[in-house]
Structure formats: C-alpha cells, structure tokens
Amino acid sequence: SVRVSVVACDVADAAQVRALVEGLEREGPVRGVVHAAGVEQLNPLMAGSAQEYGRVLAAKVGGARHLDALFSEGSRAAELDAFVLFSSISGVWGSGGQGAYAAANTYLDALAQWRHARGLVATSIAWGPWGGSGM
C-alpha cells in the first residue's frame, strides 16, 4: 500500500521543512518527495525589486535546497525512490521579463543533475506554458 500526504509548508523556511519531514517519518520512511512550490514574478526584471526576486527564488530554490539537504545522506537518501522537482520551460528558453523565475527553474534542473552526479534519485519536470491566467 502507498500512503500519500499533501501538506502545506513554507519550504523557504528550513526549520518548517525539517519539522515536516520529521513529522512524516513518525509514520514510516519517506519514499518520495515532490517539490511543486512556485511564486510568480510580477514585474519585468528591470522593474522589480530585490525583495520580489528574493520571494520568487525562495520558494523554488530555497525549498529545493532544504529538501536536497535533508534527503542527500544516510537512510533518508537510501530509502528515497523519487525526488521530483516541478520546473518550467522558462528555465530552458527564458520567459519574457521573468528573469528571476527563469533562473529559479534553471536551478531546479541543475539540482537534479547534481543529485544524479552524487548517485541520488532526482527528476526535474520542465512544464510548458500555463493556459489562461497561469499561476
């Protein structure tokens, strides 16, 4: 049988991510991680603020870094069957005025490659353009 937990957590906060993982582990080993966090970039690169770019990067990059740190060594890494990162095609071809968002997605793709280089599981899924209003 498979147990799936969908849990809201501020993945930009390392302490919250650690608490989440430790809470899930009380019920058994975590076998798969899906990182689907994302924050849209509201302003073109030259019109945005450092705070906006930080917010965009924190969800994708910070969250992925925290999860990677927790699932890179020891029994957590050995028991993990899947480490899935929801990226975007914007990391491959850019995204008109969405430079911070594109950079954050490029990071996810690179993190998956780095995990593979360390002998760890990882998949980065680069989604295409969203229909309608997007995020």
C-alpha positions as CSV (number, residue, x, y, z in Angstrom):
1,S,0.0,0.0,0.0
2,V,1.0,3.6,-0.5
3,R,0.5,6.5,1.8
4,V,0.4,10.0,0.3
5,S,0.5,13.2,2.3
6,V,-0.3,16.6,0.8
7,V,1.0,19.1,3.3
8,A,1.3,22.9,3.1
9,C,4.6,24.2,4.3
10,D,6.7,27.2,3.7
11,V,9.5,25.4,2.0
12,A,11.7,28.6,2.1
13,D,11.9,28.1,5.9
14,A,14.4,25.3,6.6
15,A,13.0,24.7,10.1
16,Q,9.5,24.2,8.8
17,V,10.8,21.7,6.1
18,R,12.8,19.8,8.7
19,A,9.7,19.6,11.0
20,L,7.5,18.5,8.2
21,V,9.9,15.7,7.2
22,E,10.4,14.6,10.8
23,G,6.6,14.5,11.3
24,L,6.1,12.4,8.2
25,E,8.9,10.0,9.3
26,R,7.0,9.2,12.5
27,E,4.6,7.2,10.3
28,G,7.4,5.5,8.3
29,P,10.2,6.3,5.9
30,V,9.6,9.0,3.3
31,R,9.9,7.2,-0.1
32,G,9.2,10.1,-2.4
33,V,9.4,13.9,-2.5
34,V,7.6,16.2,-4.9
35,H,8.6,19.9,-4.8
36,A,6.0,21.9,-6.6
37,A,6.4,25.3,-5.0
38,G,6.4,28.4,-7.1
39,V,5.8,32.1,-6.9
40,E,5.2,34.2,-10.0
41,Q,7.3,37.2,-10.8
42,L,5.0,40.2,-11.1
43,N,7.4,42.7,-12.7
44,P,9.8,42.5,-15.5
45,L,13.4,42.0,-14.4
46,M,14.4,45.7,-14.6
47,A,11.3,46.9,-12.9
48,G,11.3,44.5,-10.0
49,S,12.8,44.9,-6.5
50,A,15.4,42.8,-4.7
51,Q,12.6,41.7,-2.3
52,E,10.4,40.5,-5.2
53,Y,13.3,38.5,-6.7
54,G,14.1,37.1,-3.3
55,R,10.5,35.9,-2.8
56,V,10.5,34.3,-6.3
57,L,13.8,32.5,-5.6
58,A,13.0,31.5,-2.0
59,A,10.1,29.2,-2.9
60,K,11.8,27.3,-5.7
61,V,15.5,27.5,-4.9
62,G,15.4,27.7,-1.1
63,G,12.8,24.9,-0.9
64,A,14.7,22.6,-3.2
65,R,17.9,23.3,-1.3
66,H,16.3,22.4,2.0
67,L,14.8,19.2,0.7
68,D,18.1,18.2,-1.0
69,A,20.0,18.8,2.2
70,L,17.5,16.5,4.1
71,F,17.4,13.8,1.5
72,S,21.1,13.6,0.5
73,E,22.7,11.4,3.1
74,G,22.1,8.4,5.3
75,S,18.9,6.4,5.5
76,R,16.8,9.2,4.0
77,A,18.7,9.2,0.8
78,A,18.9,5.3,0.7
79,E,15.1,4.9,1.2
80,L,14.1,7.6,-1.3
81,D,12.6,6.3,-4.6
82,A,11.7,9.6,-6.1
83,F,12.8,13.2,-5.7
84,V,10.7,15.2,-8.2
85,L,11.1,18.9,-8.9
86,F,8.4,20.8,-10.8
87,S,10.4,23.1,-13.1
88,S,9.4,25.2,-16.1
89,I,10.4,25.5,-19.7
90,S,11.3,29.1,-18.8
91,G,14.5,27.7,-17.3
92,V,15.4,26.5,-20.8
93,W,14.3,29.3,-23.1
94,G,13.7,32.2,-20.7
95,S,10.4,33.9,-20.0
96,G,9.9,37.4,-21.3
97,G,10.6,39.7,-18.4
98,Q,10.6,36.8,-15.9
99,G,14.3,36.5,-15.3
100,A,14.2,35.6,-11.6
101,Y,11.5,32.9,-12.3
102,A,13.5,31.5,-15.2
103,A,16.7,31.4,-13.1
104,A,14.9,29.6,-10.2
105,N,13.7,27.0,-12.7
106,T,17.2,26.6,-14.2
107,Y,18.4,25.9,-10.6
108,L,15.9,23.1,-10.2
109,D,17.1,21.5,-13.4
110,A,20.8,21.8,-12.3
111,L,20.0,20.4,-8.9
112,A,18.5,17.3,-10.4
113,Q,21.7,16.9,-12.4
114,W,23.8,17.4,-9.4
115,R,21.8,14.8,-7.4
116,H,22.4,12.3,-10.2
117,A,26.1,13.1,-10.2
118,R,26.1,12.2,-6.4
119,G,24.3,9.0,-7.2
120,L,21.0,10.2,-5.8
121,V,17.5,10.0,-7.4
122,A,16.0,13.1,-9.0
123,T,13.8,14.2,-11.8
124,S,13.1,17.7,-12.9
125,I,9.9,18.2,-14.9
126,A,10.0,21.3,-17.1
127,W,6.4,22.2,-17.6
128,G,5.3,24.2,-20.7
129,P,3.4,27.5,-20.7
130,W,0.3,27.6,-18.5
131,G,-3.1,28.2,-20.2
132,G,-5.3,31.1,-19.1
133,S,-4.0,33.2,-16.3
134,G,-1.1,30.9,-15.4
135,M,0.0,30.8,-11.8
